[in-house]
Amino acid sequence: MLNKIFVFGDSISFGESVSSNKSWPSLLASYFDSVNRNLLVQNFSKNGDTTRLALLRLEFDILKRNPDIVIVQFGLNDCNVWASEFDNCRVNINSFENNLIEICEKIFSSGEKIILLNTNHPTLKKTNFNYQEKSIIYNKSIRKAHDKIKNKYNIHLIDIEEEFNSEQLSDCNFISKSLLDDGIHLSEFGQIKYFEFILKKINLL
């Protein structure tokens, strides 16, 4: 019986710039409350986190608390380019993939778990480099990490990028409606769509 769902991610799952009750993890918690399903949903996401930073807090935030399902989402900070990093991505692509695998392996080593591994949505962020191009590359790395360990662990990919691109085909404004003016964080509409995509996967477990 599933009792605890934890969300482990960055500002996308934290719910940056929307009221806390409107973030997709909060919508998930409210839904399970409304259907009287005895599920504790807790959000251990942190603004600005890369997979490297996430590994440092994994034991305290996730492993010691023994969740049944962990929803993992990182990448949009890992692929970002800062001047202080001398125009390199904050976490290079090879380290990113290995970090994701290590996060998943450590979660599973703490006991029988289900992991839902998210790719990231398309962005419209305007920078002096092609942010969206890097995000696409890092999404491919998320899929590769999933494929490397899917036969070993109970891990399921939620391809958010694919879901968004599919919706965009029927509604040409879907991506812009889903994002805030910064072109990266989710609007209230985008939070609802994330909630729907993730709930659909949870209901199939």
C-alpha positions as CSV (number, residue, x, y, z in Angstrom):
1,M,0.0,0.0,0.0
2,L,1.3,3.4,-1.0
3,N,1.5,5.9,1.9
4,K,4.1,8.6,1.0
5,I,4.9,10.5,-2.2
6,F,7.9,12.8,-2.1
7,V,8.9,15.3,-4.7
8,F,12.6,15.9,-5.1
9,G,13.6,18.7,-7.5
10,D,14.4,22.3,-8.2
11,S,12.3,25.5,-8.6
12,I,10.1,23.8,-11.2
13,S,8.7,21.5,-8.6
14,F,9.1,24.0,-5.8
15,G,6.6,26.3,-7.5
16,E,8.6,29.4,-8.0
17,S,6.5,32.6,-8.3
18,V,3.1,31.0,-7.7
19,S,1.2,30.7,-4.4
20,S,2.4,27.6,-2.6
21,N,-1.1,26.0,-2.8
22,K,-1.1,26.3,-6.6
23,S,2.2,24.4,-7.2
24,W,1.7,21.0,-8.9
25,P,2.9,19.0,-5.8
26,S,0.3,20.9,-3.7
27,L,-2.4,20.2,-6.4
28,L,-1.4,16.5,-6.1
29,A,-1.8,16.6,-2.3
30,S,-5.2,18.3,-2.5
31,Y,-6.4,15.8,-5.1
32,F,-5.6,12.8,-2.9
33,D,-7.2,14.5,0.1
34,S,-10.4,15.2,-2.0
35,V,-10.7,11.5,-2.9
36,N,-10.0,10.4,0.6
37,R,-6.9,8.5,-0.4
38,N,-4.6,8.2,2.6
39,L,-1.4,9.5,0.9
40,L,1.1,11.9,2.4
41,V,2.6,14.2,-0.3
42,Q,5.6,16.3,0.7
43,N,7.7,18.5,-1.5
44,F,11.5,18.5,-0.9
45,S,12.4,20.8,-3.9
46,K,14.8,23.7,-3.7
47,N,15.2,26.7,-5.9
48,G,18.4,26.7,-7.9
49,D,19.4,23.1,-7.2
50,T,21.5,21.1,-9.6
51,T,21.9,17.3,-9.4
52,R,25.2,18.0,-7.7
53,L,23.6,20.0,-4.9
54,A,20.7,17.6,-4.7
55,L,23.1,14.7,-3.9
56,L,24.3,16.6,-0.9
57,R,20.8,16.8,0.7
58,L,19.5,13.5,-0.6
59,E,20.1,11.5,2.6
60,F,18.4,14.0,5.0
61,D,15.5,15.0,2.7
62,I,14.6,11.6,1.2
63,L,16.5,8.5,2.3
64,K,15.9,8.8,6.0
65,R,12.2,9.5,5.6
66,N,11.3,6.3,3.7
67,P,8.9,7.4,1.0
68,D,7.1,4.9,-1.3
69,I,7.2,7.0,-4.4
70,V,9.8,9.7,-5.2
71,I,9.2,12.1,-8.1
72,V,12.6,13.3,-9.4
73,Q,13.1,16.4,-11.6
74,F,16.3,18.2,-12.3
75,G,18.1,19.6,-15.3
76,L,17.2,23.2,-16.0
77,N,19.8,24.5,-13.5
78,D,22.3,21.9,-14.5
79,C,22.2,23.0,-18.2
80,N,22.3,26.7,-17.3
81,V,25.4,28.7,-18.2
82,W,26.8,31.2,-15.6
83,A,29.6,33.7,-16.2
84,S,31.1,32.5,-12.9
85,E,31.3,29.0,-14.5
86,F,33.3,30.5,-17.4
87,D,30.5,29.9,-19.9
88,N,30.3,26.2,-19.1
89,C,27.1,24.5,-18.0
90,R,26.8,24.4,-14.2
91,V,27.0,20.6,-14.4
92,N,28.4,19.0,-17.5
93,I,26.3,16.6,-19.4
94,N,28.2,13.5,-18.4
95,S,28.2,14.4,-14.7
96,F,24.5,15.2,-14.9
97,E,23.6,11.8,-16.2
98,N,25.8,10.0,-13.7
99,N,24.3,12.2,-10.9
100,L,20.8,11.3,-11.8
101,I,21.7,7.6,-11.9
102,E,23.4,7.9,-8.5
103,I,20.3,9.7,-7.0
104,C,18.1,6.9,-8.2
105,E,20.4,4.1,-7.1
106,K,20.7,5.6,-3.6
107,I,16.9,6.0,-3.3
108,F,16.4,2.3,-4.3
109,S,19.2,1.2,-2.0
110,S,17.2,2.6,1.0
111,G,14.4,0.1,0.4
112,E,11.8,-0.8,-2.2
113,K,10.7,2.4,-3.9
114,I,9.0,3.6,-7.1
115,I,10.7,6.5,-8.9
116,L,9.0,8.8,-11.4
117,L,11.7,10.5,-13.4
118,N,10.6,13.7,-15.2
119,T,12.1,15.3,-18.2
120,N,11.7,19.1,-18.4
121,H,9.2,21.2,-20.4
122,P,10.3,23.4,-23.3
123,T,11.4,26.9,-22.3
124,L,11.2,30.4,-23.8
125,K,13.9,31.8,-21.6
126,K,15.9,34.5,-23.4
127,T,19.6,34.4,-22.7
128,N,22.9,35.1,-24.6
129,F,23.1,31.4,-25.3
130,N,20.5,28.9,-26.6
131,Y,18.9,27.8,-23.4
132,Q,16.3,25.6,-25.0
133,E,18.8,23.8,-27.2
134,K,20.8,22.9,-24.0
135,S,17.5,21.8,-22.3
136,I,16.7,19.4,-25.2
137,I,20.2,17.9,-24.8
138,Y,19.8,17.4,-21.1
139,N,16.3,15.9,-21.6
140,K,18.0,13.3,-23.8
141,S,20.4,12.6,-21.0
142,I,17.5,12.1,-18.6
143,R,16.0,9.5,-21.0
144,K,19.4,7.8,-21.3
145,A,19.8,7.6,-17.5
146,H,16.3,6.1,-17.3
147,D,17.0,3.5,-20.0
148,K,20.3,2.5,-18.3
149,I,18.6,1.5,-15.0
150,K,14.9,0.8,-15.9
151,N,15.4,-2.9,-16.0
152,K,17.2,-2.9,-12.6
153,Y,14.8,-0.7,-10.6
154,N,11.2,0.2,-10.4
155,I,11.6,3.5,-12.3
156,H,9.2,5.2,-14.7
157,L,9.8,8.1,-17.1
158,I,7.3,10.9,-17.3
159,D,8.3,12.7,-20.5
160,I,7.1,16.2,-19.8
161,E,8.9,17.6,-22.8
162,E,7.0,15.2,-25.1
163,E,3.7,15.9,-23.3
164,F,4.2,19.7,-23.8
165,N,5.2,19.3,-27.5
166,S,2.1,17.1,-28.1
167,E,-0.2,19.7,-26.5
168,Q,1.5,22.4,-28.6
169,L,0.4,20.7,-31.8
170,S,-3.3,21.2,-30.9
171,D,-2.8,24.6,-29.2
172,C,0.0,26.8,-30.7
173,N,-0.1,29.0,-27.5
174,F,0.2,26.0,-25.1
175,I,3.8,26.5,-24.1
176,S,3.6,30.3,-23.7
177,K,0.4,29.9,-21.6
178,S,2.2,27.3,-19.4
179,L,5.1,29.6,-18.5
180,L,5.6,32.8,-16.6
181,D,7.1,35.9,-18.2
182,D,10.6,34.7,-17.4
183,G,10.1,31.9,-20.0
184,I,11.1,29.1,-17.7
185,H,8.9,28.8,-14.5
186,L,5.4,27.4,-14.6
187,S,2.3,29.6,-14.7
188,E,-0.8,28.5,-12.8
189,F,-2.0,26.9,-16.0
190,G,1.4,25.1,-16.4
191,Q,1.2,23.8,-12.8
192,I,-2.2,22.3,-13.6
193,K,-0.9,20.6,-16.7
194,Y,2.0,19.1,-14.8
195,F,-0.4,17.9,-12.1
196,E,-2.5,16.2,-14.8
197,F,0.5,14.5,-16.5
198,I,1.9,13.2,-13.3
199,L,-1.4,12.1,-11.8
200,K,-2.1,10.1,-15.0
201,K,1.2,8.2,-14.5
202,I,0.6,7.6,-10.8
203,N,-2.9,6.2,-11.6
204,L,-1.2,3.7,-13.9
205,L,1.1,2.3,-11.2
